[in-house]
Amino acid sequence: MPYVSILQIKTSRGAATLNYKMQEPFIKLSQFLKLNDLVQSGGEAKHLIQTGYVLVNDEVELRRGRKLYAGDRVTFAEHTYEVIADADR
């Protein structure tokens, strides 16, 4: 049986938590940006990541395929998002 978790994204905006049911214990950085409507396309995500506009755990991340796990923090456009795994749901 595949690992199933719910990744909750808590934002510094104080917005409602977003939940995604995943088949893996991670989400790729470019997918994360798209699912949260921070970018409109994969091409836009790729460009912003590769030009250094996205931070993961307070460090510039240039890999769009970077796997995000519970506890990782993504900073983009002056907002920080935290990935939280909730396996109990």
N, C-alpha and C positions, 0 to 999 in steps of 0.2 A: 504494500500500500504506500502511495507517495506521501511525503511529508506535507501536511496542510497547516497553514497558519494564517492568521489575520494580521496584516500589517496596518497599524494605526499610525496616522500621521498627525502629530501635534504641532501646531504652528505657533509662531510668536505673534501672530495676528489675533490670537484668542478665538479663532473660528472653530466651528464644530469639527470633531475628529472624523477623518475619512477612513473607511474600512475597505480593504481589498482582500478577497479570499485568494490565496496563492497556492500553487502546486509545488512550490519550492520555498525554502526558508529564507529567500532573498528576493530582491527586486533589482533589476539593473537601473543604473542612474538615468539613462535616457528614457526608460519606461516610466520611472518615477516622475520625471519632469512632465511627460505627456499626460499621465493619469491625473496629475494634480492641476492640469490646465495652466501650467507655467510657461509652456511653449505650445505652438500650434502644430508642429510637425517634427518628425524625426530629424529632418535636415536642420531645422532651427536648433534642436537640442544638440546635435553634433557640433554645429558651429559655436554655440555658446560654451559648451564644455571644452572644446579644443582651443578656444581663445582665452580660457582661464577665468570665465565669469562665474563658475560654480565651485563652491568649496565643499569638501566632505571632511567632517571632523576638524574644521578650522584650517584645512590645508587645500591648496588649489588642486583640483582633480582634472586631469586631461583625458581620462579614459571614459568614453561613453558607456562601455560595457562593465564598468565598475559595479560589483555586486554590493548592495546595501543590505545589511543585516540589522537585527534589533539592536538599538543603542546608537546606531550611526546617526549623525546630524548632517543635514544638507543645508547650506546657506546659498540663497540666490535672491537677487534683487532686494537686498537688505532685510530679508526674512529668513528665519531658521526653522527647519522642519526636522522632527525627530521620528525615527522609525521604531515602533514598539510592536513586538510580536506577542500575540495573545492566543496561545494554543488551546485555551479553555473554551473558546467559542465554537 
